[in-house]
Amino acid sequence: MPLELNDIFVTPDSSLAVDECFVYDDLSAEGEELVVSPVRVKGQVRNTGGLVELCYTAEFRYSKPCDRCLTVAGKAVRQDFVHTLALSAENEDNDDIIIVAGYTLDLFSLVRDDILLEMPFKHLCSEDCLGLCPTCGKNLNEGSCGCQKQAVDPRMAVLDELFSD
């Protein structure tokens, strides 16, 4: 959804309320597809003394496989974002400022990028997830597998003999 911000940039102390719901079908993080519920975005664009800021909160649920046990698990997310907007910048490599070309901001793309940048690197179904057995692949959250836990690296077998006395 494009936000028309001409009045905000021209009129000091002006504001524009933002209340949108976006559906993303093509999100992926680290090569894995993310299933994301509709994203609820509420916030405001404000011009305070010539500085234009977009402040919003994004709320959604996502699900993806746990990084330890591969069970698909969902999490609720509520994330706040603040962006400084400008019509141009001297140093366009500055990531802190979003350039708004033609007084129009593509809010749909901005929210999508913010969500992907804030996704955790490691997604766990629970903090105490035990993961998979490295020998047989059984999900250890469902119970013990009975595999030998002390697999000795053959290169270290000589050292193991030193401590067996």
C-alpha angles and dihedrals in degrees: 000000000000116000114214105217103172093113092046095053094044100042118062117223092018127135142190124206118227121205114158142145118214130192117207118193099171107053119137132167123198091350094306122111115243121214104214127182118225108296115235112210122191125170148094143264111219136185107207113175095331095314112113116203133180112208119180145153121224119202124188146127124241135185133199137146118291111253091227107038103015092232110144108246133176132217134192115230131197111178131174121214133188123190131179112222127206137171091224139351135207092225107039091185090074107116092194094070125061114210112224108204115205093358090287124118121195098223094177093061094040093054091046091053092046092052093050093047092051097047111118117253092227120043115196129182087219136352091249096048110149095202127207128323107255090217106046103010097235117154102251091203087071094054143290120312100206096234120144104268097200104064105176118220105234090226089061097045091100091058090048089058090056091060097043094080 
